[in-house]
């Protein structure tokens, strides 16, 4: 890991750069894939699954038999863990249900909002180096709570044409009925345009590699909405001299194992903690099964020593991490000063992996500094809010003159007239 001591604020921008790839260089290739899917539909999906995932498929749709077989392959222990996690995720997201209240803005003028679900949503679950059934729960549970009528899940199969049984099990208990064996940019295209096997959706959710990210960006220009821009996963740990270096090192390593492009950062006011954390990272690293992957991630990661806690807080807000762990003596007070982060984990016994799996919060979060402008996935991500208003005769009498004056001054006479005819009708009775 790279150690930086007392960096000047003028150097923070360069120091806090992510190792993210520029997805724009992938646009020509990804556009080619998307165009093939748009014009050839299922035929293109079969071809790309053979090309990229080495899967010679007879069908793109997971069958009922495959769902049933998957359930038999899952241990009781894992089933129980998935159920526990899903209960917590459901509890947290159900608490976010919107309650629209009618508001009288002027006597006789009442306005309100109604939340309605996005009817058709597409969920993308990566295959890659790990079966991310936790992502299934994070996306499908709020979609189900929101009341989305059609939930389509795309995930890449293995070379035998199979989906990991834990993904199928999690999807089934979370309410997903249609799973498509397709990954990468071709899966994003299928959900954006629709094919014989894949329904066209209105919004696409889920993480993925740089090709998936590029595809989501391209289809969002005119075809479909997406949850947020995404990039490699990241964590920042904000710690002082009271932090446990064993815990800090474990948090850095747990995030680093996501992928070679993941970034982990420690920002601390303690030279002693920095040194002890570096030692602990080295000690724990050799015990990890994904050691080579973690090493690649750590090569771009940083241990940063700053002068005081205010500087540490300012640096965190500048970085805007996807995940932020605060291991300090006064972590609640410090948390109040955090304004840019995707999800925050407080105290020594709140590891980031809790949010990844089972505490209840959503792990689909903005990366690459987008936490300055975007929220993570929540129940709101799966709904739309429609505004309503009702104006009585008394209301139009009270509000009408204001509308007339404003419309006239914008030179929109027809707008003014829509009010005038009503006022004339009202007062000339």
Number of C-alpha atoms within 10 A of each C-alpha: 17 12 13 13 14 12 13 9 11 8 9 13 11 8 15 18 13 20 16 16 12 11 17 14 10 15 16 11 13 24 18 13 21 25 15 19 28 18 12 12 21 21 13 20 25 20 17 23 25 15 11 14 20 15 21 17 18 8 13 19 16 17 14 11 8 15 19 14 14 20 17 11 12 15 11 11 9 11 16 11 14 20 17 16 21 24 16 16 23 22 15 18 21 16 9 13 14 16 9 13 10 13 12 15 11 14 14 16 18 16 16 15 17 15 17 16 20 21 18 20 28 29 26 27 25 24 23 16 9 9 17 18 21 21 24 26 29 27 30 28 26 26 31 19 17 26 16 18 12 19 23 21 27 27 25 24 24 17 15 11 21 15 23 20 20 22 22 25 24 25 24 19 16 22 15 22 17 19 25 23 23 31 25 28 25 32 29 29 30 29 30 30 21 18 20 10 16 25 19 21 23 17 21 23 23 25 23 22 18 20 19 25 24 28 27 28 20 19 20 17 10 9 16 20 18 20 22 24 16 25 28 23 25 24 29 26 26 26 27 24 16 13 20 16 22 17 18 27 23 18 22 25 24 17 21 27 23 19 20 19 24 24 30 27 25 27 24 28 23 20 15 12 22 25 13 16 23 18 15 17 21 13 13 14 18 11 9 13 10 16 16 14 16 23 18 18 23 23 14 18 25 19 20 22 21 19 13 13 18 13 17 22 19 16 18 23 18 17 24 26 30 28 25 26 26 25 27 22 15 13 18 12 10 18 16 8 12 15 15 23 28 26 22 21 20 19 16 18 10 17 21 24 14 15 19 18 24 22 19 20 21 25 25 25 26 30 26 21 22 22 22 18 11 17 19 21 22 24 23 19 20 25 21 15 15 10 11 11 12 12 17 12 15 14 17 22 18 16 18 18 15 13 18 19 12 13 17 14 11 10 11 12 12 12 15 21 15 13 20 17 10 15 16 10 10 13 9 7 5
